[in-house]
Amino acid sequence: MLRSLTLLAAAIVTATLIAVTVSLGPAPPPRWRITHRVAAHLALVVEVEAGHPEEALAIARTIRESERGRFGEILVFINSRGQHDMLRRVQWTEQHGYIETVYPR
């Protein structure tokens, strides 16, 4: 009887772990990633692949926050994932803040 209860408990725990693992699945891909970056003369140019190019301003703010104080100008070029189709550009300068340009498709 004790052996049967032990096996039943083990089976329940195993089934629960399998269900949790299956429900979690693989992690989703990141919403964006830096594909290229170059810096010169207090300017930073960053190319980004984004699953949601409409988030260009938020992406540029995140990049600027990570580089706080190091650059006087940051240019962020946004491409859609897997493409080289510059969709947006965000320029940040201390003088003008963020300026977003949306390019026609």
Residue pairs with C-beta under 8 A, 6 or more apart in sequence:
29 51
31 50
31 51
31 52
31 55
32 48
32 49
32 50
32 51
32 52
32 55
32 59
32 78
33 48
33 49
34 46
34 47
34 48
34 63
35 47
35 48
35 49
35 79
36 46
36 47
37 44
37 45
37 46
37 47
38 44
38 45
39 45
39 71
42 70
42 71
42 72
42 73
43 71
43 72
43 73
43 74
43 75
44 63
44 67
44 70
44 71
44 73
44 74
44 75
45 74
45 75
45 77
46 63
46 74
46 75
46 76
46 77
47 77
47 79
48 59
48 63
48 76
48 77
48 78
48 79
49 79
49 80
49 81
49 82
49 83
50 56
50 59
50 78
50 79
50 80
50 81
51 80
51 81
53 78
53 79
53 80
53 87
53 88
56 76
56 78
56 87
56 88
56 89
56 90
56 100
57 90
57 98
57 100
59 76
59 78
59 90
60 74
60 76
60 90
60 92
60 98
60 100
61 98
63 74
63 76
64 74
64 92
67 74
72 93
72 94
73 91
73 92
73 93
74 91
74 92
74 93
75 89
75 90
75 91
75 92
76 89
76 90
76 91
76 92
77 86
77 88
77 89
78 86
78 87
78 88
78 89
78 90
79 85
79 86
79 87
80 87
85 105
86 103
87 102
87 103
87 105
88 100
88 101
88 102
88 103
89 100
89 101
89 103
90 98
90 99
90 100
90 101
91 98
91 99
91 101
92 98
92 99
